[in-house]
Amino acid sequence: MASDSQYCWLFVILCFTSHAQLRRSTDDLPHKDASQERIKSSTTVSDSKPNIVFMLVDDLGWSDTEFGGSGTADIGFIKTPNLKALQPESIKLNRLYAYAWCAPSRSSLLSGRLPVHVNVNHSNPMAFIRSDPKSSGEGIPAGMTTIGSKLKEAGYKTHYTGKWGVGFTWKAQWPMSRGFDSFFGYMHDSVDYWDQKLGSQVIERPGGCEKAHRAMNKFDLAVDLIRNDGPAKGENGTEWIDYLFLKESLKIVNEHDISAPLFLFHAFHSIHAPLNAPAELYVGDYGPPPCEGKDAMRTCFKKFGSLQHDDRRSYAAMVTWADSAIGQMVDALKAKKMWDNTLMVVSADNGGAQYMSPIGYQLWGSGNNLPLRGAKTSDFEGGIRVNSFVTGGLIPAKMRGTELHQLMHFADWYGTFCYLAGVEQKDDVAIANGLPDVDSINQWPILSGQTTDTQRVDLQISPVTLIDYSGKWKLLTGSDPGSINSHTVPGFVPFNRYTVGYYPGAVLGSFDAACPTLKAKLPEVFQKTFNCSAGMDCTNGCLFNLEEDPNEENDVSAENPEIVAHLKAKLKKNTKLWTKEEPWGVFNPIRNGEDPRYDGPDKCSGNGCTDMKKCNEFVYGTGFYSWAAEAESRVPAFEFV
């Protein structure tokens, strides 16, 4: 994210001297009743259960493809011919919402809960409460059932490839314990594409072992590449990681026994930073590679590469590669004669990122969400409305080539997939564990054309943002208190800009975060005239009419005080602490001993919460990550020297 380095200040000067800012339910008010609006569906769509393939692209911007989102492909710079070719047989989803950053979005998708009912906090995966294996630790609590388990119960062969990112503290949180027959991927939010480690030049915000190690001036690293429940020995470091993942998913399709339905979840590392793609992807307008020479891109970390547009060209090259990978997956399903009975979802996990980094071009966000306002880690539409569409032979002929504007959420894929598989979505396991049940809504009636009525009436995006009146009104009240963005200020919505995530636009996008530090470095006489902003001030509530103003150019809170008051009251009620006795509000369990509500034997603070015995084991023993709690002691713990 933003920094106090001198080159940040240089970028600000360049940006502001040469570029202009890029362009802008209820209990007591009339409201549709969700129970009346939702279509009551039969058990399953057909006697033959469809194959379900989910292609999740990390940090893909609203306007970074030729089909999906705005379709403008970064002002025509990015080429996605495979996605464009799928348009006539697909349904574009214009109002599919997720969380503003990775982990809560993925937790919602896999658990069927709105993020506020599963995971909205950035927490330490190496810290936990030993007496609470059901809800402590990072990510989806072990006491909840994921879509993998539901579809396995329905007779599916279930496979997961790529980024997990929803918790690995307890073994019960790992994919093989979540209903998946196989897993090949990594557990953290991000890793180096080439060596699958979490070095200081390839991840924006360290946590757990890496954070603790750096505090001790230790930079030894463990590998995060897992096959099933153990280290992917002999595979890490052999190829660019997304090449490995594509080969794995193609192998799964090619070897699948078609007598059983397939559920394949493919989670790309692309287009998440670090942006160091293989040299052969830098073709045409994307060339030349930022670093040239044999294997040069494996360690290509250029501090000022963004001045040569290495950020934008690298991001574009990776988007085009992801497009090619999706095309290869479609071809494989067709060759296997599975396509005609397949539903494929292609989606981003949040909006494109706009941040810059003093470390190098490889950590610049580089996404384009225009004309939407905002970006990743912001509750403006650019951070939460995701580039997505559905395709495959299961799509009814009358719906192919169409667009939908009904309100939908990532959590709804859970209920939709359960319906298609003919299995009940209710999570009896979670209920028995005193945890929230799913709040997914089956969207197949809309996707199939059975109805045009929205199945959702309201949508709590985060603890501070609410969309209501079937998607018309949106209330923002500030920044997400649990965000990975460490530069936020309560009451202010970050990334209050219409810009892009590469140079020089990202300078503008990150200026609010960098400004206070930069101001402090100025002589006192200049500080008095140098104004900083932490984003849009929504302390008293910002209201947008998304039907008339989808790009959030005009705050109409002053003209609609009744609606603001009603939505604020509703949001306040929905942000109390969730309990099983009063099952509404924000689910916020005690994740580890640093929580001030906890007073027990695992009480801790800061890096002292990290299980260093396990970190030592991973780094100096096995060399690979594993689960932090309940793990067998494979080798003696090493002490730091």
TIZANU-524443 format. One record per residue (C-alpha): residue in three letters; z negated, x negated, y; residue number from 0; chain. Coordinates in steps of 0.1 Angstrom, whole numbers, plus 5000, padded with zeros to 4 digits. Example, Ala and Ser with C-alpha at 12.3 -4.5 7.8 and 13.67 -1.06 7.14 Angstrom:
2
  lose    zz    xx    yy  miba  bapa
   ALA  4922  4877  4955     0     A
   SER  4929  4863  4989     1     A
END
This chain:
641
  lose    zz    xx    yy  miba  bapa
   MET  5000  5000  5000     0     A
   ALA  4998  4989  5036     1     A
   SER  4981  4956  5046     2     A
   ASP  4970  4936  5076     3     A
   SER  4994  4908  5069     4     A
   GLN  5015  4894  5098     5     A
   TYR  5048  4905  5083     6     A
   CYS  5036  4941  5084     7     A
   TRP  5033  4938  5121     8     A
   LEU  5067  4923  5124     9     A
   PHE  5082  4952  5105    10     A
   VAL  5064  4977  5128    11     A
   ILE  5079  4960  5159    12     A
   LEU  5114  4960  5143    13     A
   CYS  5111  4996  5132    14     A
   PHE  5100  5009  5165    15     A
   THR  5124  4990  5186    16     A
   SER  5155  4998  5166    17     A
   HIS  5149  5030  5147    18     A
   ALA  5139  5066  5156    19     A
   GLN  5118  5087  5133    20     A
   LEU  5140  5103  5107    21     A
   ARG  5142  5141  5105    22     A
   ARG  5110  5180  5105    23     A
   SER  4968  5366  4981    24     A
   THR  4944  5376  4979    25     A
   ASP  4914  5399  4976    26     A
   ASP  4916  5416  5010    27     A
   LEU  4953  5413  5020    28     A
   PRO  4984  5428  5004    29     A
   HIS  4993  5407  4974    30     A
   LYS  5012  5409  4941    31     A
   ASP  4990  5412  4910    32     A
   ALA  4999  5384  4887    33     A
   SER  4990  5405  4856    34     A
   GLN  5015  5431  4867    35     A
   GLU  5042  5406  4875    36     A
   ARG  5042  5384  4844    37     A
   ILE  5065  5394  4816    38     A
   LYS  5047  5401  4783    39     A
   SER  5067  5381  4757    40     A
   SER  5069  5383  4720    41     A
   THR  5056  5354  4699    42     A
   THR  5086  5332  4700    43     A
   VAL  5122  5330  4713    44     A
   SER  5139  5330  4680    45     A
   ASP  5133  5325  4643    46     A
   SER  5145  5289  4646    47     A
   LYS  5121  5268  4667    48     A
   PRO  5139  5248  4693    49     A
   ASN  5138  5211  4697    50     A
   ILE  5120  5201  4729    51     A
   VAL  5128  5169  4747    52     A
   PHE  5110  5159  4780    53     A
   MET  5125  5131  4801    54     A
   LEU  5099  5121  4827    55     A
   VAL  5111  5098  4854    56     A
   ASP  5083  5080  4873    57     A
   ASP  5083  5082  4912    58     A
   LEU  5118  5097  4914    59     A
   GLY  5124  5110  4949    60     A
   TRP  5136  5145  4959    61     A
   SER  5169  5131  4972    62     A
   ASP  5176  5102  4948    63     A
   THR  5201  5119  4924    64     A
   GLU  5234  5136  4926    65     A
   PHE  5220  5166  4907    66     A
   GLY  5184  5177  4910    67     A
   GLY  5163  5179  4942    68     A
   SER  5185  5179  4973    69     A
   GLY  5214  5163  4953    70     A
   THR  5222  5139  4982    71     A
   ALA  5216  5107  4962    72     A
   ASP  5200  5087  4990    73     A
   ILE  5227  5095  5014    74     A
   GLY  5254  5089  4987    75     A
   PHE  5242  5054  4979    76     A
   ILE  5228  5061  4944    77     A
   LYS  5251  5071  4915    78     A
   THR  5239  5094  4887    79     A
   PRO  5271  5106  4869    80     A
   ASN  5253  5118  4838    81     A
   LEU  5230  5141  4857    82     A
   LYS  5259  5153  4877    83     A
   ALA  5278  5161  4846    84     A
   LEU  5249  5182  4832    85     A
   GLN  5249  5205  4863    86     A
   PRO  5272  5232  4849    87     A
   GLU  5250  5237  4818    88     A
   SER  5216  5233  4836    89     A
   ILE  5191  5252  4857    90     A
   LYS  5179  5234  4888    91     A
   LEU  5142  5240  4896    92     A
   ASN  5137  5241  4934    93     A
   ARG  5100  5250  4934    94     A
   LEU  5084  5231  4906    95     A
   TYR  5052  5215  4918    96     A
   ALA  5031  5186  4905    97     A
   TYR  5003  5165  4919    98     A
   ALA  5009  5140  4946    99     A
   TRP  5004  5110  4923   100     A
   CYS  5008  5101  4886   101     A
   ALA  4977  5106  4866   102     A
   PRO  4968  5141  4877   103     A
   SER  5004  5153  4873   104     A
   ARG  5006  5139  4838   105     A
   SER  4972  5152  4828   106     A
   SER  4983  5186  4840   107     A
   LEU  5016  5185  4821   108     A
   LEU  5000  5174  4788   109     A
   SER  4969  5196  4790   110     A
   GLY  4983  5228  4805   111     A
   ARG  4957  5229  4832   112     A
   LEU  4962  5227  4869   113     A
   PRO  4951  5192  4880   114     A
   VAL  4919  5206  4896   115     A
   HIS  4909  5218  4861   116     A
   VAL  4915  5185  4843   117     A
   ASN  4917  5153  4864   118     A
   VAL  4920  5147  4901   119     A
   ASN  4901  5115  4905   120     A
   HIS  4911  5078  4903   121     A
   SER  4885  5064  4880   122     A
   ASN  4877  5033  4859   123     A
   PRO  4892  5034  4824   124     A
   MET  4867  5008  4812   125     A
   ALA  4836  5028  4823   126     A
   PHE  4820  5057  4805   127     A
   ILE  4788  5075  4795   128     A
   ARG  4780  5066  4759   129     A
   SER  4763  5099  4752   130     A
   ASP  4793  5119  4764   131     A
   PRO  4825  5112  4745   132     A
   LYS  4839  5147  4752   133     A
   SER  4843  5144  4790   134     A
   SER  4834  5110  4803   135     A
   GLY  4860  5082  4809   136     A
   GLU  4893  5084  4827   137     A
   GLY  4920  5110  4823   138     A
   ILE  4922  5141  4801   139     A
   PRO  4888  5146  4785   140     A
   ALA  4888  5139  4748   141     A
   GLY  4874  5174  4743   142     A
   MET  4906  5191  4754   143     A
   THR  4937  5199  4733   144     A
   THR  4971  5185  4745   145     A
   ILE  5006  5199  4740   146     A
   GLY  5012  5173  4712   147     A
   SER  4985  5189  4691   148     A
   LYS  4997  5224  4698   149     A
   LEU  5033  5216  4687   150     A
   LYS  5022  5196  4657   151     A
   GLU  5002  5227  4647   152     A
   ALA  5035  5247  4650   153     A
   GLY  5053  5224  4625   154     A
   TYR  5069  5200  4650   155     A
   LYS  5075  5163  4645   156     A
   THR  5059  5149  4676   157     A
   HIS  5067  5115  4693   158     A
   TYR  5057  5099  4725   159     A
   THR  5075  5069  4741   160     A
   GLY  5067  5052  4774   161     A
   LYS  5039  5055  4800   162     A
   TRP  5008  5073  4788   163     A
   GLY  4986  5071  4820   164     A
   VAL  4962  5100  4811   165     A
   GLY  4932  5080  4798   166     A
   PHE  4924  5055  4770   167     A
   THR  4887  5051  4773   168     A
   TRP  4879  5067  4740   169     A
   LYS  4900  5065  4709   170     A
   ALA  4901  5103  4708   171     A
   GLN  4921  5101  4741   172     A
   TRP  4949  5080  4726   173     A
   PRO  4983  5096  4717   174     A
   MET  4978  5094  4680   175     A
   SER  4946  5114  4684   176     A
   ARG  4964  5139  4707   177     A
   GLY  4988  5153  4681   178     A
   PHE  5016  5127  4682   179     A
   ASP  5030  5113  4650   180     A
   SER  5041  5081  4668   181     A
   PHE  5035  5063  4700   182     A
   PHE  5052  5033  4716   183     A
   GLY  5043  5026  4752   184     A
   TYR  5015  5015  4776   185     A
   MET  4982  5030  4786   186     A
   HIS  4978  5021  4823   187     A
   ASP  4995  5035  4854   188     A
   SER  5019  5005  4856   189     A
   VAL  5026  4972  4840   190     A
   ASP  5051  4943  4845   191     A
   TYR  5084  4954  4830   192     A
   TRP  5089  4920  4813   193     A
   ASP  5056  4908  4800   194     A
   GLN  5037  4941  4800   195     A
   LYS  5007  4927  4818   196     A
   LEU  4990  4938  4850   197     A
   GLY  4993  4908  4873   198     A
   SER  4986  4908  4910   199     A
   GLN  5023  4908  4919   200     A
   VAL  5032  4938  4898   201     A
   ILE  5006  4965  4903   202     A
   GLU  4995  4980  4937   203     A
   ARG  4959  4989  4929   204     A
   PRO  4940  4971  4901   205     A
   GLY  4912  4988  4882   206     A
   GLY  4889  4981  4853   207     A
   CYS  4894  4947  4838   208     A
   GLU  4919  4934  4864   209     A
   LYS  4897  4945  4893   210     A
   ALA  4866  4929  4878   211     A
   HIS  4885  4897  4869   212     A
   ARG  4899  4892  4903   213     A
   ALA  4864  4896  4918   214     A
   MET  4854  4866  4897   215     A
   ASN  4886  4847  4906   216     A
   LYS  4898  4851  4870   217     A
   PHE  4935  4859  4864   218     A
   ASP  4938  4859  4827   219     A
   LEU  4955  4891  4815   220     A
   ALA  4958  4912  4784   221     A
   VAL  4990  4929  4772   222     A
   ASP  4994  4966  4775   223     A
   LEU  5021  4975  4750   224     A
   ILE  5009  4997  4721   225     A
   ARG  5025  5009  4689   226     A
   ASN  5007  5038  4675   227     A
   ASP  4970  5028  4676   228     A
   GLY  4974  4990  4677   229     A
   PRO  4990  4961  4695   230     A
   ALA  5028  4960  4696   231     A
   LYS  5028  4924  4685   232     A
   GLY  5061  4907  4683   233     A
   GLU  5076  4933  4706   234     A
   ASN  5059  4926  4740   235     A
   GLY  5079  4903  4762   236     A
   THR  5111  4906  4742   237     A
   GLU  5131  4928  4766   238     A
   TRP  5128  4948  4798   239     A
   ILE  5104  4975  4789   240     A
   ASP  5126  5005  4795   241     A
   TYR  5152  4990  4772   242     A
   LEU  5126  4990  4745   243     A
   PHE  5116  5026  4752   244     A
   LEU  5152  5039  4751   245     A
   LYS  5158  5021  4718   246     A
   GLU  5127  5037  4704   247     A
   SER  5136  5072  4715   248     A
   LEU  5172  5069  4703   249     A
   LYS  5159  5057  4669   250     A
   ILE  5136  5087  4667   251     A
   VAL  5165  5111  4673   252     A
   ASN  5188  5093  4649   253     A
   GLU  5162  5093  4621   254     A
   HIS  5149  5128  4627   255     A
   ASP  5149  5152  4597   256     A
   ILE  5165  5183  4612   257     A
   SER  5147  5205  4588   258     A
   ALA  5117  5203  4612   259     A
   PRO  5118  5209  4650   260     A
   LEU  5114  5178  4672   261     A
   PHE  5092  5173  4702   262     A
   LEU  5100  5141  4720   263     A
   PHE  5082  5130  4752   264     A
   HIS  5100  5101  4768   265     A
   ALA  5081  5088  4799   266     A
   PHE  5101  5062  4817   267     A
   HIS  5084  5033  4835   268     A
   SER  5113  5035  4860   269     A
   ILE  5114  5041  4889   270     A
   HIS  5078  5030  4895   271     A
   ALA  5071  4996  4910   272     A
   PRO  5075  4967  4904   273     A
   LEU  5113  4969  4912   274     A
   ASN  5124  4939  4891   275     A
   ALA  5153  4953  4870   276     A
   PRO  5175  4932  4848   277     A
   ALA  5203  4914  4867   278     A
   GLU  5230  4933  4849   279     A
   LEU  5220  4965  4865   280     A
   TYR  5228  4952  4900   281     A
   VAL  5265  4963  4900   282     A
   GLY  5288  4974  4929   283     A
   ASP  5268  4983  4960   284     A
   TYR  5236  4974  4943   285     A
   GLY  5245  4937  4940   286     A
   PRO  5236  4909  4941   287     A
   PRO  5203  4907  4922   288     A
   PRO  5174  4897  4944   289     A
   CYS  5170  4865  4922   290     A
   GLU  5200  4850  4904   291     A
   GLY  5201  4827  4874   292     A
   LYS  5192  4830  4837   293     A
   ASP  5162  4852  4833   294     A
   ALA  5155  4849  4870   295     A
   MET  5146  4886  4874   296     A
   ARG  5117  4883  4850   297     A
   THR  5097  4866  4877   298     A
   CYS  5115  4878  4908   299     A
   PHE  5088  4884  4934   300     A
   LYS  5101  4878  4970   301     A
   LYS  5077  4885  4998   302     A
   PHE  5104  4892  5024   303     A
   GLY  5131  4906  5000   304     A
   SER  5130  4940  5018   305     A
   LEU  5147  4924  5048   306     A
   GLN  5177  4919  5025   307     A
   HIS  5174  4954  5012   308     A
   ASP  5163  4942  4978   309     A
   ASP  5139  4972  4977   310     A
   ARG  5166  4999  4981   311     A
   ARG  5192  4982  4959   312     A
   SER  5167  4976  4931   313     A
   TYR  5154  5011  4932   314     A
   ALA  5189  5025  4932   315     A
   ALA  5199  5003  4902   316     A
   MET  5169  5016  4882   317     A
   VAL  5177  5052  4891   318     A
   THR  5213  5047  4878   319     A
   TRP  5200  5031  4847   320     A
   ALA  5176  5061  4840   321     A
   ASP  5206  5083  4845   322     A
   SER  5225  5063  4818   323     A
   ALA  5195  5065  4795   324     A
   ILE  5194  5103  4798   325     A
   GLY  5231  5105  4791   326     A
   GLN  5226  5084  4759   327     A
   MET  5198  5107  4748   328     A
   VAL  5221  5138  4753   329     A
   ASP  5248  5121  4733   330     A
   ALA  5225  5112  4705   331     A
   LEU  5212  5148  4703   332     A
   LYS  5248  5161  4702   333     A
   ALA  5258  5136  4675   334     A
   LYS  5229  5147  4654   335     A
   LYS  5240  5183  4660   336     A
   MET  5206  5191  4675   337     A
   TRP  5218  5198  4711   338     A
   ASP  5227  5235  4706   339     A
   ASN  5190  5243  4697   340     A
   THR  5174  5219  4723   341     A
   LEU  5156  5225  4755   342     A
   MET  5156  5193  4776   343     A
   VAL  5135  5190  4808   344     A
   VAL  5144  5162  4832   345     A
   SER  5118  5157  4859   346     A
   ALA  5100  5134  4883   347     A
   ASP  5062  5133  4881   348     A
   ASN  5056  5134  4919   349     A
   GLY  5076  5127  4950   350     A
   GLY  5092  5094  4958   351     A
   ALA  5069  5067  4972   352     A
   GLN  5072  5055  5009   353     A
   TYR  5047  5027  5010   354     A
   MET  5054  4991  5018   355     A
   SER  5036  4960  5005   356     A
   PRO  5029  4925  5018   357     A
   ILE  5032  4911  4983   358     A
   GLY  5069  4915  4980   359     A
   TYR  5099  4939  4979   360     A
   GLN  5091  4947  4943   361     A
   LEU  5061  4968  4953   362     A
   TRP  5078  4988  4981   363     A
   GLY  5080  5026  4972   364     A
   SER  5117  5029  4981   365     A
   GLY  5120  5067  4973   366     A
   ASN  5139  5092  4995   367     A
   ASN  5125  5127  4998   368     A
   LEU  5145  5138  5029   369     A
   PRO  5147  5164  5043   370     A
   LEU  5112  5171  5029   371     A
   ARG  5082  5157  5048   372     A
   GLY  5059  5132  5032   373     A
   ALA  5058  5112  5000   374     A
   LYS  5037  5102  4970   375     A
   THR  4999  5106  4976   376     A
   SER  5006  5132  5003   377     A
   ASP  5003  5170  4998   378     A
   PHE  5033  5176  5020   379     A
   GLU  5063  5189  5000   380     A
   GLY  5078  5154  4997   381     A
   GLY  5048  5144  4976   382     A
   ILE  5044  5174  4954   383     A
   ARG  5077  5193  4950   384     A
   VAL  5095  5174  4922   385     A
   ASN  5131  5166  4915   386     A
   SER  5137  5185  4882   387     A
   PHE  5160  5206  4860   388     A
   VAL  5163  5220  4825   389     A
   THR  5193  5218  4803   390     A
   GLY  5203  5219  4766   391     A
   GLY  5220  5245  4743   392     A
   LEU  5189  5267  4744   393     A
   ILE  5197  5277  4780   394     A
   PRO  5213  5312  4780   395     A
   ALA  5249  5311  4791   396     A
   LYS  5242  5334  4821   397     A
   MET  5216  5310  4834   398     A
   ARG  5237  5278  4832   399     A
   GLY  5247  5263  4865   400     A
   THR  5221  5283  4884   401     A
   GLU  5191  5274  4906   402     A
   LEU  5156  5289  4906   403     A
   HIS  5133  5293  4936   404     A
   GLN  5103  5309  4919   405     A
   LEU  5069  5292  4921   406     A
   MET  5063  5270  4890   407     A
   HIS  5039  5242  4882   408     A
   PHE  5038  5212  4858   409     A
   ALA  5010  5229  4839   410     A
   ASP  5034  5258  4830   411     A
   TRP  5054  5236  4806   412     A
   TYR  5024  5238  4782   413     A
   GLY  5025  5276  4779   414     A
   THR  5063  5277  4779   415     A
   PHE  5065  5252  4750   416     A
   CYS  5038  5270  4731   417     A
   TYR  5057  5303  4735   418     A
   LEU  5089  5287  4723   419     A
   ALA  5070  5272  4693   420     A
   GLY  5053  5305  4685   421     A
   VAL  5018  5291  4689   422     A
   GLU  4988  5304  4709   423     A
   GLN  4982  5284  4741   424     A
   LYS  4945  5291  4743   425     A
   ASP  4924  5260  4738   426     A
   ASP  4895  5270  4715   427     A
   VAL  4885  5234  4711   428     A
   ALA  4879  5229  4749   429     A
   ILE  4861  5262  4752   430     A
   ALA  4838  5252  4724   431     A
   ASN  4831  5219  4742   432     A
   GLY  4823  5237  4774   433     A
   LEU  4854  5226  4791   434     A
   PRO  4881  5245  4811   435     A
   ASP  4907  5265  4791   436     A
   VAL  4944  5261  4799   437     A
   ASP  4958  5280  4829   438     A
   SER  4994  5275  4820   439     A
   ILE  5019  5304  4825   440     A
   ASN  5049  5308  4802   441     A
   GLN  5080  5305  4824   442     A
   TRP  5106  5313  4797   443     A
   PRO  5111  5348  4811   444     A
   ILE  5125  5333  4843   445     A
   LEU  5143  5304  4826   446     A
   SER  5160  5328  4802   447     A
   GLY  5169  5353  4829   448     A
   GLN  5147  5380  4815   449     A
   THR  5132  5385  4849   450     A
   THR  5136  5372  4885   451     A
   ASP  5099  5380  4894   452     A
   THR  5078  5350  4900   453     A
   GLN  5052  5345  4873   454     A
   ARG  5028  5327  4896   455     A
   VAL  5012  5343  4927   456     A
   ASP  4992  5314  4940   457     A
   LEU  4989  5277  4932   458     A
   GLN  4960  5254  4940   459     A
   ILE  4978  5221  4945   460     A
   SER  4947  5200  4950   461     A
   PRO  4911  5203  4962   462     A
   VAL  4925  5204  4998   463     A
   THR  4958  5223  4995   464     A
   LEU  4967  5259  4985   465     A
   ILE  5000  5277  4982   466     A
   ASP  4998  5315  4981   467     A
   TYR  5016  5348  4985   468     A
   SER  5041  5339  4957   469     A
   GLY  5050  5307  4974   470     A
   LYS  5053  5318  5010   471     A
   TRP  5022  5304  5027   472     A
   LYS  5009  5269  5024   473     A
   LEU  4975  5257  5037   474     A
   LEU  4966  5220  5041   475     A
   THR  4931  5209  5050   476     A
   GLY  4933  5171  5048   477     A
   SER  4936  5142  5024   478     A
   ASP  4929  5143  4986   479     A
   PRO  4894  5129  4982   480     A
   GLY  4901  5114  4948   481     A
   SER  4935  5098  4956   482     A
   ILE  4946  5064  4946   483     A
   ASN  4956  5060  4983   484     A
   SER  4926  5041  4997   485     A
   HIS  4938  5044  5033   486     A
   THR  4932  5082  5038   487     A
   VAL  4909  5098  5063   488     A
   PRO  4892  5132  5056   489     A
   GLY  4909  5160  5074   490     A
   PHE  4942  5141  5079   491     A
   VAL  4972  5145  5056   492     A
   PRO  4989  5111  5050   493     A
   PHE  5026  5102  5052   494     A
   ASN  5032  5126  5080   495     A
   ARG  5068  5114  5084   496     A
   TYR  5104  5122  5077   497     A
   THR  5115  5089  5065   498     A
   VAL  5124  5068  5034   499     A
   GLY  5105  5043  5013   500     A
   TYR  5126  5012  5018   501     A
   TYR  5129  4989  5048   502     A
   PRO  5127  4998  5076   503     A
   GLY  5117  5035  5069   504     A
   ALA  5087  5025  5048   505     A
   VAL  5072  5007  5078   506     A
   LEU  5072  5040  5096   507     A
   GLY  5058  5058  5066   508     A
   SER  5030  5033  5061   509     A
   PHE  5023  5028  5098   510     A
   ASP  4994  5053  5099   511     A
   ALA  4976  5033  5072   512     A
   ALA  4983  4999  5087   513     A
   CYS  4976  5009  5123   514     A
   PRO  4938  5005  5124   515     A
   THR  4938  4970  5109   516     A
   LEU  4967  4959  5132   517     A
   LYS  4950  4974  5162   518     A
   ALA  4918  4954  5155   519     A
   LYS  4938  4922  5156   520     A
   LEU  4951  4928  5191   521     A
   PRO  4934  4915  5222   522     A
   GLU  4909  4940  5235   523     A
   VAL  4929  4948  5266   524     A
   PHE  4958  4961  5244   525     A
   GLN  4936  4979  5220   526     A
   LYS  4927  5005  5246   527     A
   THR  4964  5016  5249   528     A
   PHE  4973  5013  5212   529     A
   ASN  4969  5047  5196   530     A
   CYS  4966  5051  5158   531     A
   SER  4969  5082  5136   532     A
   ALA  4957  5088  5101   533     A
   GLY  4984  5114  5095   534     A
   MET  4986  5150  5105   535     A
   ASP  4952  5164  5117   536     A
   CYS  4946  5194  5095   537     A
   THR  4908  5195  5099   538     A
   ASN  4910  5231  5110   539     A
   GLY  4938  5239  5086   540     A
   CYS  4976  5235  5089   541     A
   LEU  4997  5265  5079   542     A
   PHE  5034  5264  5069   543     A
   ASN  5057  5293  5061   544     A
   LEU  5077  5277  5032   545     A
   GLU  5101  5306  5030   546     A
   GLU  5113  5300  5065   547     A
   ASP  5104  5264  5069   548     A
   PRO  5106  5246  5036   549     A
   ASN  5106  5212  5053   550     A
   GLU  5072  5218  5070   551     A
   GLU  5084  5212  5106   552     A
   ASN  5063  5238  5123   553     A
   ASP  5025  5244  5119   554     A
   VAL  5021  5281  5125   555     A
   SER  4983  5282  5120   556     A
   ALA  4977  5293  5156   557     A
   GLU  5000  5323  5153   558     A
   ASN  4985  5334  5120   559     A
   PRO  4947  5332  5123   560     A
   GLU  4940  5360  5097   561     A
   ILE  4961  5342  5070   562     A
   VAL  4945  5309  5078   563     A
   ALA  4910  5324  5076   564     A
   HIS  4918  5341  5043   565     A
   LEU  4933  5310  5026   566     A
   LYS  4905  5288  5038   567     A
   ALA  4880  5312  5023   568     A
   LYS  4899  5313  4991   569     A
   LEU  4902  5275  4990   570     A
   LYS  4865  5271  4997   571     A
   LYS  4857  5294  4967   572     A
   ASN  4881  5275  4945   573     A
   THR  4867  5240  4954   574     A
   LYS  4831  5246  4942   575     A
   LEU  4822  5226  4912   576     A
   TRP  4836  5241  4880   577     A
   THR  4810  5252  4854   578     A
   LYS  4814  5270  4821   579     A
   GLU  4791  5298  4835   580     A
   GLU  4814  5301  4866   581     A
   PRO  4848  5290  4853   582     A
   TRP  4866  5285  4886   583     A
   GLY  4866  5256  4911   584     A
   VAL  4873  5219  4907   585     A
   PHE  4865  5204  4873   586     A
   ASN  4847  5171  4881   587     A
   PRO  4827  5159  4852   588     A
   ILE  4805  5128  4853   589     A
   ARG  4831  5102  4843   590     A
   ASN  4809  5071  4844   591     A
   GLY  4775  5058  4855   592     A
   GLU  4787  5052  4891   593     A
   ASP  4786  5089  4898   594     A
   PRO  4756  5096  4920   595     A
   ARG  4748  5127  4900   596     A
   TYR  4741  5106  4869   597     A
   ASP  4707  5090  4862   598     A
   GLY  4706  5075  4828   599     A
   PRO  4710  5043  4807   600     A
   ASP  4746  5038  4818   601     A
   LYS  4740  5040  4855   602     A
   CYS  4760  5013  4873   603     A
   SER  4780  5005  4905   604     A
   GLY  4813  4989  4913   605     A
   ASN  4826  4963  4889   606     A
   GLY  4793  4964  4871   607     A
   CYS  4805  4997  4855   608     A
   THR  4833  4979  4837   609     A
   ASP  4826  4970  4801   610     A
   MET  4832  4933  4803   611     A
   LYS  4825  4927  4767   612     A
   LYS  4856  4948  4759   613     A
   CYS  4876  4931  4787   614     A
   ASN  4868  4898  4772   615     A
   GLU  4878  4910  4738   616     A
   PHE  4912  4922  4751   617     A
   VAL  4920  4891  4772   618     A
   TYR  4905  4863  4751   619     A
   GLY  4904  4879  4716   620     A
   THR  4932  4902  4706   621     A
   GLY  4953  4896  4737   622     A
   PHE  4961  4934  4738   623     A
   TYR  4944  4964  4753   624     A
   SER  4926  4990  4731   625     A
   TRP  4902  5018  4737   626     A
   ALA  4871  5008  4758   627     A
   ALA  4845  5029  4740   628     A
   GLU  4839  5033  4702   629     A
   ALA  4863  5003  4696   630     A
   GLU  4854  4981  4667   631     A
   SER  4844  4946  4676   632     A
   ARG  4875  4927  4664   633     A
   VAL  4863  4893  4676   634     A
   PRO  4832  4880  4691   635     A
   ALA  4829  4887  4729   636     A
   PHE  4837  4857  4750   637     A
   GLU  4817  4850  4781   638     A
   PHE  4832  4840  4814   639     A
   VAL  4827  4804  4824   640     A
END
